[in-house]
Structure formats: structure tokens, C-alpha cells
């Protein structure tokens, strides 16, 4: 019975370590996702500003010329 208990305690300890490592990795990845999302939003805003400042019309915004 003691061997079984020790084996179970060992497995529980190992599983707790694995869970802790996975939790740390998830936290790290979530921080990276937030940073990348913010970077994408900044780039999108810069591109929008460039389009607006360039004087070039978006194809979707252009109207077709009048026909004679």
C-alpha cells in the first residue's frame, strides 16, 4: 500500500509541475498575442492615414465617369 501511495504522490507531483509549466507558457503566449494585436492595429491605422493623406482614392470610393 505504501508503494502505491508513493507512486501516486510522485505522479501528482509530476502533473502539478506540468500544469504549472503549461500555465506559464499560456500566459507568455497571451501576452505575445496582445502585443501582436496592438502592433497590427497600429499598422492598420498608419496605412489608413497614408491612404487618406496620399490623395489617391480608393477604388471602391471612385464613381464611374459620366457617359455622353
mmCIF file as gemmi writes it, N, C-alpha and C atoms, coordinates in Angstrom:
data_model
loop_
_atom_site.group_PDB
_atom_site.id
_atom_site.type_symbol
_atom_site.label_atom_id
_atom_site.label_alt_id
_atom_site.label_comp_id
_atom_site.label_asym_id
_atom_site.label_entity_id
_atom_site.label_seq_id
_atom_site.pdbx_PDB_ins_code
_atom_site.Cartn_x
_atom_site.Cartn_y
_atom_site.Cartn_z
_atom_site.occupancy
_atom_site.B_iso_or_equiv
_atom_site.pdbx_formal_charge
_atom_site.auth_seq_id
_atom_site.auth_asym_id
_atom_site.pdbx_PDB_model_num
ATOM 1 N N . UNK Axp A 1 ? 0.822 -1.191 0 1 0 ? 1 A 1
ATOM 2 C CA . UNK Axp A 1 ? 0 0 0 1 0 ? 1 A 1
ATOM 3 C C . UNK Axp A 1 ? 0.869 1.26 0 1 0 ? 1 A 1
ATOM 4 N N . UNK Axp A 2 ? 1.957 1.256 0.712 1 0 ? 2 A 1
ATOM 5 C CA . UNK Axp A 2 ? 2.844 2.407 0.786 1 0 ? 2 A 1
ATOM 6 C C . UNK Axp A 2 ? 3.466 2.702 -0.581 1 0 ? 2 A 1
ATOM 7 N N . UNK Axp A 3 ? 3.813 1.663 -1.312 1 0 ? 3 A 1
ATOM 8 C CA . UNK Axp A 3 ? 4.383 1.851 -2.644 1 0 ? 3 A 1
ATOM 9 C C . UNK Axp A 3 ? 3.369 2.507 -3.582 1 0 ? 3 A 1
ATOM 10 N N . UNK Axp A 4 ? 2.15 2.085 -3.481 1 0 ? 4 A 1
ATOM 11 C CA . UNK Axp A 4 ? 1.095 2.661 -4.323 1 0 ? 4 A 1
ATOM 12 C C . UNK Axp A 4 ? 0.907 4.143 -3.986 1 0 ? 4 A 1
ATOM 13 N N . UNK Axp A 5 ? 0.883 4.461 -2.713 1 0 ? 5 A 1
ATOM 14 C CA . UNK Axp A 5 ? 0.722 5.844 -2.273 1 0 ? 5 A 1
ATOM 15 C C . UNK Axp A 5 ? 1.892 6.692 -2.756 1 0 ? 5 A 1
ATOM 16 N N . UNK Axp A 6 ? 3.098 6.193 -2.62 1 0 ? 6 A 1
ATOM 17 C CA . UNK Axp A 6 ? 4.272 6.936 -3.07 1 0 ? 6 A 1
ATOM 18 C C . UNK Axp A 6 ? 4.242 7.15 -4.581 1 0 ? 6 A 1
ATOM 19 N N . UNK Axp A 7 ? 3.832 6.115 -5.293 1 0 ? 7 A 1
ATOM 20 C CA . UNK Axp A 7 ? 3.75 6.217 -6.753 1 0 ? 7 A 1
ATOM 21 C C . UNK Axp A 7 ? 2.708 7.269 -7.15 1 0 ? 7 A 1
ATOM 22 N N . UNK Axp A 8 ? 1.576 7.275 -6.494 1 0 ? 8 A 1
ATOM 23 C CA . UNK Axp A 8 ? 0.536 8.26 -6.781 1 0 ? 8 A 1
ATOM 24 C C . UNK Axp A 8 ? 0.999 9.672 -6.441 1 0 ? 8 A 1
ATOM 25 N N . UNK Axp A 9 ? 1.669 9.825 -5.304 1 0 ? 9 A 1
ATOM 26 C CA . UNK Axp A 9 ? 2.187 11.135 -4.923 1 0 ? 9 A 1
ATOM 27 C C . UNK Axp A 9 ? 3.209 11.63 -5.945 1 0 ? 9 A 1
ATOM 28 N N . UNK Axp A 10 ? 4.029 10.728 -6.43 1 0 ? 10 A 1
ATOM 29 C CA . UNK Axp A 10 ? 5.023 11.08 -7.439 1 0 ? 10 A 1
ATOM 30 C C . UNK Axp A 10 ? 4.338 11.527 -8.724 1 0 ? 10 A 1
ATOM 31 N N . UNK Axp A 11 ? 3.316 10.816 -9.135 1 0 ? 11 A 1
ATOM 32 C CA . UNK Axp A 11 ? 2.589 11.18 -10.35 1 0 ? 11 A 1
ATOM 33 C C . UNK Axp A 11 ? 1.874 12.525 -10.185 1 0 ? 11 A 1
ATOM 34 N N . UNK Axp A 12 ? 1.294 12.741 -9.033 1 0 ? 12 A 1
ATOM 35 C CA . UNK Axp A 12 ? 0.616 14.009 -8.769 1 0 ? 12 A 1
ATOM 36 C C . UNK Axp A 12 ? 1.609 15.162 -8.811 1 0 ? 12 A 1
ATOM 37 N N . UNK Axp A 13 ? 2.761 14.958 -8.212 1 0 ? 13 A 1
ATOM 38 C CA . UNK Axp A 13 ? 3.788 15.992 -8.219 1 0 ? 13 A 1
ATOM 39 C C . UNK Axp A 13 ? 4.228 16.313 -9.65 1 0 ? 13 A 1
ATOM 40 N N . UNK Axp A 14 ? 4.436 15.279 -10.435 1 0 ? 14 A 1
ATOM 41 C CA . UNK Axp A 14 ? 4.827 15.472 -11.827 1 0 ? 14 A 1
ATOM 42 C C . UNK Axp A 14 ? 3.74 16.23 -12.594 1 0 ? 14 A 1
ATOM 43 N N . UNK Axp A 15 ? 2.505 15.858 -12.397 1 0 ? 15 A 1
ATOM 44 C CA . UNK Axp A 15 ? 1.39 16.516 -13.085 1 0 ? 15 A 1
ATOM 45 C C . UNK Axp A 15 ? 1.263 17.979 -12.664 1 0 ? 15 A 1
ATOM 46 N N . UNK Axp A 16 ? 1.503 18.266 -11.401 1 0 ? 16 A 1
ATOM 47 C CA . UNK Axp A 16 ? 1.442 19.65 -10.932 1 0 ? 16 A 1
ATOM 48 C C . UNK Axp A 16 ? 2.527 20.494 -11.593 1 0 ? 16 A 1
ATOM 49 N N . UNK Axp A 17 ? 3.713 19.922 -11.748 1 0 ? 17 A 1
ATOM 50 C CA . UNK Axp A 17 ? 4.801 20.636 -12.429 1 0 ? 17 A 1
ATOM 51 C C . UNK Axp A 17 ? 4.43 20.909 -13.882 1 0 ? 17 A 1
ATOM 52 N N . UNK Axp A 18 ? 3.878 19.917 -14.551 1 0 ? 18 A 1
ATOM 53 C CA . UNK Axp A 18 ? 3.484 20.072 -15.95 1 0 ? 18 A 1
ATOM 54 C C . UNK Axp A 18 ? 2.403 21.133 -16.102 1 0 ? 18 A 1
ATOM 55 N N . UNK Axp A 19 ? 1.439 21.128 -15.221 1 0 ? 19 A 1
ATOM 56 C CA . UNK Axp A 19 ? 0.362 22.119 -15.265 1 0 ? 19 A 1
ATOM 57 C C . UNK Axp A 19 ? 0.924 23.519 -15.038 1 0 ? 19 A 1
ATOM 58 N N . UNK Axp A 20 ? 1.831 23.643 -14.125 1 0 ? 20 A 1
ATOM 59 C CA . UNK Axp A 20 ? 2.451 24.937 -13.855 1 0 ? 20 A 1
ATOM 60 C C . UNK Axp A 20 ? 3.222 25.441 -15.075 1 0 ? 20 A 1
ATOM 61 N N . UNK Axp A 21 ? 3.976 24.568 -15.714 1 0 ? 21 A 1
ATOM 62 C CA . UNK Axp A 21 ? 4.729 24.948 -16.905 1 0 ? 21 A 1
ATOM 63 C C . UNK Axp A 21 ? 3.792 25.349 -18.039 1 0 ? 21 A 1
ATOM 64 N N . UNK Axp A 22 ? 2.714 24.595 -18.214 1 0 ? 22 A 1
ATOM 65 C CA . UNK Axp A 22 ? 1.753 24.934 -19.268 1 0 ? 22 A 1
ATOM 66 C C . UNK Axp A 22 ? 1.077 26.274 -18.981 1 0 ? 22 A 1
ATOM 67 N N . UNK Axp A 23 ? 0.768 26.513 -17.744 1 0 ? 23 A 1
ATOM 68 C CA . UNK Axp A 23 ? 0.143 27.779 -17.363 1 0 ? 23 A 1
ATOM 69 C C . UNK Axp A 23 ? 1.076 28.949 -17.664 1 0 ? 23 A 1
ATOM 70 N N . UNK Axp A 24 ? 2.336 28.803 -17.329 1 0 ? 24 A 1
ATOM 71 C CA . UNK Axp A 24 ? 3.323 29.851 -17.614 1 0 ? 24 A 1
ATOM 72 C C . UNK Axp A 24 ? 3.436 30.101 -19.117 1 0 ? 24 A 1
ATOM 73 N N . UNK Axp A 25 ? 3.431 29.037 -19.888 1 0 ? 25 A 1
ATOM 74 C CA . UNK Axp A 25 ? 3.539 29.161 -21.341 1 0 ? 25 A 1
ATOM 75 C C . UNK Axp A 25 ? 2.299 29.834 -21.924 1 0 ? 25 A 1
ATOM 76 N N . UNK Axp A 26 ? 1.142 29.489 -21.445 1 0 ? 26 A 1
ATOM 77 C CA . UNK Axp A 26 ? -0.094 30.118 -21.917 1 0 ? 26 A 1
ATOM 78 C C . UNK Axp A 26 ? -0.082 31.606 -21.594 1 0 ? 26 A 1
ATOM 79 N N . UNK Axp A 27 ? 0.36 31.948 -20.408 1 0 ? 27 A 1
ATOM 80 C CA . UNK Axp A 27 ? 0.448 33.356 -20.012 1 0 ? 27 A 1
ATOM 81 C C . UNK Axp A 27 ? 1.387 34.118 -20.945 1 0 ? 27 A 1
ATOM 82 N N . UNK Axp A 28 ? 2.525 33.522 -21.222 1 0 ? 28 A 1
ATOM 83 C CA . UNK Axp A 28 ? 3.505 34.146 -22.111 1 0 ? 28 A 1
ATOM 84 C C . UNK Axp A 28 ? 2.927 34.32 -23.517 1 0 ? 28 A 1
ATOM 85 N N . UNK Axp A 29 ? 2.258 33.309 -24.015 1 0 ? 29 A 1
ATOM 86 C CA . UNK Axp A 29 ? 1.674 33.383 -25.349 1 0 ? 29 A 1
ATOM 87 C C . UNK Axp A 29 ? 0.565 34.426 -25.408 1 0 ? 29 A 1
ATOM 88 N N . UNK Axp A 30 ? -0.23 34.523 -24.37 1 0 ? 30 A 1
ATOM 89 C CA . UNK Axp A 30 ? -1.302 35.512 -24.344 1 0 ? 30 A 1
ATOM 90 C C . UNK Axp A 30 ? -0.745 36.933 -24.38 1 0 ? 30 A 1
ATOM 91 N N . UNK Axp A 31 ? 0.35 37.167 -23.649 1 0 ? 31 A 1
ATOM 92 C CA . UNK Axp A 31 ? 0.999 38.482 -23.691 1 0 ? 31 A 1
ATOM 93 C C . UNK Axp A 31 ? 1.487 38.781 -25.102 1 0 ? 31 A 1
ATOM 94 N N . UNK Axp A 32 ? 2.062 37.791 -25.757 1 0 ? 32 A 1
ATOM 95 C CA . UNK Axp A 32 ? 2.566 37.97 -27.121 1 0 ? 32 A 1
ATOM 96 C C . UNK Axp A 32 ? 1.412 38.233 -28.09 1 0 ? 32 A 1
ATOM 97 N N . UNK Axp A 33 ? 0.306 37.554 -27.929 1 0 ? 33 A 1
ATOM 98 C CA . UNK Axp A 33 ? -0.866 37.777 -28.788 1 0 ? 33 A 1
ATOM 99 C C . UNK Axp A 33 ? -1.372 39.204 -28.628 1 0 ? 33 A 1
ATOM 100 N N . UNK Axp A 34 ? -1.445 39.684 -27.408 1 0 ? 34 A 1
ATOM 101 C CA . UNK Axp A 34 ? -1.899 41.052 -27.158 1 0 ? 34 A 1
ATOM 102 C C . UNK Axp A 34 ? -0.951 42.053 -27.818 1 0 ? 34 A 1
ATOM 103 N N . UNK Axp A 35 ? 0.349 41.834 -27.687 1 0 ? 35 A 1
ATOM 104 C CA . UNK Axp A 35 ? 1.337 42.73 -28.297 1 0 ? 35 A 1
ATOM 105 C C . UNK Axp A 35 ? 1.196 42.726 -29.815 1 0 ? 35 A 1
ATOM 106 N N . UNK Axp A 36 ? 1.076 41.556 -30.409 1 0 ? 36 A 1
ATOM 107 C CA . UNK Axp A 36 ? 0.955 41.469 -31.862 1 0 ? 36 A 1
ATOM 108 C C . UNK Axp A 36 ? -0.345 42.1 -32.356 1 0 ? 36 A 1
ATOM 109 N N . UNK Axp A 37 ? -1.414 41.917 -31.609 1 0 ? 37 A 1
ATOM 110 C CA . UNK Axp A 37 ? -2.685 42.539 -31.971 1 0 ? 37 A 1
ATOM 111 C C . UNK Axp A 37 ? -2.562 44.058 -31.95 1 0 ? 37 A 1
ATOM 112 N N . UNK Axp A 38 ? -1.925 44.59 -30.926 1 0 ? 38 A 1
ATOM 113 C CA . UNK Axp A 38 ? -1.712 46.037 -30.848 1 0 ? 38 A 1
ATOM 114 C C . UNK Axp A 38 ? -0.846 46.53 -32.002 1 0 ? 38 A 1
ATOM 115 N N . UNK Axp A 39 ? 0.187 45.766 -32.352 1 0 ? 39 A 1
ATOM 116 C CA . UNK Axp A 39 ? 1.047 46.139 -33.476 1 0 ? 39 A 1
ATOM 117 C C . UNK Axp A 39 ? 0.254 46.172 -34.784 1 0 ? 39 A 1
ATOM 118 N N . UNK Axp A 40 ? -0.599 45.189 -34.981 1 0 ? 40 A 1
ATOM 119 C CA . UNK Axp A 40 ? -1.419 45.138 -36.194 1 0 ? 40 A 1
ATOM 120 C C . UNK Axp A 40 ? -2.355 46.347 -36.253 1 0 ? 40 A 1
ATOM 121 N N . UNK Axp A 41 ? -2.958 46.694 -35.133 1 0 ? 41 A 1
ATOM 122 C CA . UNK Axp A 41 ? -3.852 47.85 -35.098 1 0 ? 41 A 1
ATOM 123 C C . UNK Axp A 41 ? -3.105 49.141 -35.426 1 0 ? 41 A 1
ATOM 124 N N . UNK Axp A 42 ? -1.891 49.281 -34.909 1 0 ? 42 A 1
ATOM 125 C CA . UNK Axp A 42 ? -1.088 50.468 -35.209 1 0 ? 42 A 1
ATOM 126 C C . UNK Axp A 42 ? -0.743 50.537 -36.695 1 0 ? 42 A 1
ATOM 127 N N . UNK Axp A 43 ? -0.367 49.412 -37.266 1 0 ? 43 A 1
ATOM 128 C CA . UNK Axp A 43 ? -0.026 49.368 -38.692 1 0 ? 43 A 1
ATOM 129 C C . UNK Axp A 43 ? -1.257 49.692 -39.536 1 0 ? 43 A 1
ATOM 130 N N . UNK Axp A 44 ? -2.404 49.149 -39.155 1 0 ? 44 A 1
ATOM 131 C CA . UNK Axp A 44 ? -3.635 49.432 -39.887 1 0 ? 44 A 1
ATOM 132 C C . UNK Axp A 44 ? -3.949 50.933 -39.849 1 0 ? 44 A 1
ATOM 133 N N . UNK Axp A 45 ? -3.788 51.546 -38.672 1 0 ? 45 A 1
ATOM 134 C CA . UNK Axp A 45 ? -4.039 52.981 -38.559 1 0 ? 45 A 1
ATOM 135 C C . UNK Axp A 45 ? -3.07 53.785 -39.419 1 0 ? 45 A 1
ATOM 136 N N . UNK Axp A 46 ? -1.798 53.386 -39.44 1 0 ? 46 A 1
ATOM 137 C CA . UNK Axp A 46 ? -0.82 54.084 -40.271 1 0 ? 46 A 1
ATOM 138 C C . UNK Axp A 46 ? -1.174 53.969 -41.754 1 0 ? 46 A 1
ATOM 139 N N . UNK Axp A 47 ? -1.589 52.777 -42.179 1 0 ? 47 A 1
ATOM 140 C CA . UNK Axp A 47 ? -1.968 52.586 -43.576 1 0 ? 47 A 1
ATOM 141 C C . UNK Axp A 47 ? -3.19 53.417 -43.928 1 0 ? 47 A 1
ATOM 142 N N . UNK Axp A 48 ? -4.14 53.496 -43.033 1 0 ? 48 A 1
ATOM 143 C CA . UNK Axp A 48 ? -5.329 54.317 -43.265 1 0 ? 48 A 1
ATOM 144 C C . UNK Axp A 48 ? -4.939 55.777 -43.406 1 0 ? 48 A 1
ATOM 145 N N . UNK Axp A 49 ? -4.039 56.241 -42.547 1 0 ? 49 A 1
ATOM 146 C CA . UNK Axp A 49 ? -3.579 57.626 -42.626 1 0 ? 49 A 1
ATOM 147 C C . UNK Axp A 49 ? -2.832 57.892 -43.922 1 0 ? 49 A 1
ATOM 148 N N . UNK Axp A 50 ? -2.024 56.944 -44.35 1 0 ? 50 A 1
ATOM 149 C CA . UNK Axp A 50 ? -1.278 57.108 -45.6 1 0 ? 50 A 1
ATOM 150 C C . UNK Axp A 50 ? -2.246 57.204 -46.771 1 0 ? 50 A 1
ATOM 151 N N . UNK Axp A 51 ? -3.268 56.339 -46.793 1 0 ? 51 A 1
ATOM 152 C CA . UNK Axp A 51 ? -4.257 56.38 -47.869 1 0 ? 51 A 1
ATOM 153 C C . UNK Axp A 51 ? -4.991 57.709 -47.875 1 0 ? 51 A 1
ATOM 154 N N . UNK Axp A 52 ? -5.371 58.194 -46.707 1 0 ? 52 A 1
ATOM 155 C CA . UNK Axp A 52 ? -6.109 59.45 -46.622 1 0 ? 52 A 1
ATOM 156 C C . UNK Axp A 52 ? -5.244 60.639 -47.011 1 0 ? 52 A 1
ATOM 157 N N . UNK Axp A 53 ? -3.968 60.623 -46.652 1 0 ? 53 A 1
ATOM 158 C CA . UNK Axp A 53 ? -3.074 61.746 -46.919 1 0 ? 53 A 1
ATOM 159 C C . UNK Axp A 53 ? -2.511 61.739 -48.342 1 0 ? 53 A 1
ATOM 160 N N . UNK Axp A 54 ? -2.575 60.606 -49.019 1 0 ? 54 A 1
ATOM 161 C CA . UNK Axp A 54 ? -1.939 60.497 -50.329 1 0 ? 54 A 1
ATOM 162 C C . UNK Axp A 54 ? -2.752 61.147 -51.436 1 0 ? 54 A 1
ATOM 163 N N . UNK Axp A 55 ? -4.038 61.334 -51.218 1 0 ? 55 A 1
ATOM 164 C CA . UNK Axp A 55 ? -4.875 61.92 -52.259 1 0 ? 55 A 1
ATOM 165 C C . UNK Axp A 55 ? -5.321 60.897 -53.283 1 0 ? 55 A 1
ATOM 166 N N . UNK Axp A 56 ? -4.927 59.67 -53.106 1 0 ? 56 A 1
ATOM 167 C CA . UNK Axp A 56 ? -5.34 58.608 -54.02 1 0 ? 56 A 1
ATOM 168 C C . UNK Axp A 56 ? -6.648 58.039 -53.507 1 0 ? 56 A 1
ATOM 169 N N . UNK Axp A 57 ? -7.63 58.001 -54.396 1 0 ? 57 A 1
ATOM 170 C CA . UNK Axp A 57 ? -8.936 57.485 -53.998 1 0 ? 57 A 1
ATOM 171 C C . UNK Axp A 57 ? -8.937 55.964 -53.979 1 0 ? 57 A 1
ATOM 172 N N . UNK Axp A 58 ? -9.686 55.456 -53.084 1 0 ? 58 A 1
ATOM 173 C CA . UNK Axp A 58 ? -9.884 54.014 -53.007 1 0 ? 58 A 1
ATOM 174 C C . UNK Axp A 58 ? -10.769 53.616 -54.186 1 0 ? 58 A 1
ATOM 175 N N . UNK Axp A 59 ? -10.496 52.493 -54.824 1 0 ? 59 A 1
ATOM 176 C CA . UNK Axp A 59 ? -11.279 52.065 -55.98 1 0 ? 59 A 1
ATOM 177 C C . UNK Axp A 59 ? -12.761 51.932 -55.642 1 0 ? 59 A 1
ATOM 178 N N . UNK Axp A 60 ? -13.076 51.52 -54.45 1 0 ? 60 A 1
ATOM 179 C CA . UNK Axp A 60 ? -14.468 51.359 -54.049 1 0 ? 60 A 1
ATOM 180 C C . UNK Axp A 60 ? -15.163 52.709 -53.913 1 0 ? 60 A 1
ATOM 181 N N . UNK Axp A 61 ? -14.413 53.756 -53.667 1 0 ? 61 A 1
ATOM 182 C CA . UNK Axp A 61 ? -14.987 55.083 -53.474 1 0 ? 61 A 1
ATOM 183 C C . UNK Axp A 61 ? -15.126 55.848 -54.789 1 0 ? 61 A 1
ATOM 184 N N . UNK Axp A 62 ? -14.436 55.427 -55.836 1 0 ? 62 A 1
ATOM 185 C CA . UNK Axp A 62 ? -14.474 56.138 -57.105 1 0 ? 62 A 1
ATOM 186 C C . UNK Axp A 62 ? -15.806 55.878 -57.805 1 0 ? 62 A 1
ATOM 187 N N . UNK Axp A 63 ? -16.333 56.927 -58.387 1 0 ? 63 A 1
ATOM 188 C CA . UNK Axp A 63 ? -17.544 56.754 -59.201 1 0 ? 63 A 1
ATOM 189 C C . UNK Axp A 63 ? -17.134 56.689 -60.648 1 0 ? 63 A 1
ATOM 190 N N . UNK Axp A 64 ? -17.945 56.037 -61.417 1 0 ? 64 A 1
ATOM 191 C CA . UNK Axp A 64 ? -17.61 55.934 -62.844 1 0 ? 64 A 1
ATOM 192 C C . UNK Axp A 64 ? -17.87 57.275 -63.518 1 0 ? 64 A 1
ATOM 193 N N . UNK Axp A 65 ? -17.118 57.602 -64.565 1 0 ? 65 A 1
ATOM 194 C CA . UNK Axp A 65 ? -17.282 58.887 -65.238 1 0 ? 65 A 1
ATOM 195 C C . UNK Axp A 65 ? -18.642 58.928 -65.972 1 0 ? 65 A 1
ATOM 196 N N . UNK Axp A 66 ? -19.162 60.126 -66.122 1 0 ? 66 A 1
ATOM 197 C CA . UNK Axp A 66 ? -20.456 60.22 -66.834 1 0 ? 66 A 1
ATOM 198 C C . UNK Axp A 66 ? -20.299 59.829 -68.294 1 0 ? 66 A 1
ATOM 199 N N . UNK Axp A 67 ? -21.32 59.222 -68.829 1 0 ? 67 A 1
ATOM 200 C CA . UNK Axp A 67 ? -21.286 58.816 -70.24 1 0 ? 67 A 1
ATOM 201 C C . UNK Axp A 67 ? -21.994 59.864 -71.081 1 0 ? 67 A 1
ATOM 202 N N . UNK Axp A 68 ? -21.496 60.099 -72.285 1 0 ? 68 A 1
ATOM 203 C CA . UNK Axp A 68 ? -22.101 61.094 -73.183 1 0 ? 68 A 1
ATOM 204 C C . UNK Axp A 68 ? -22.975 60.423 -74.195 1 0 ? 68 A 1
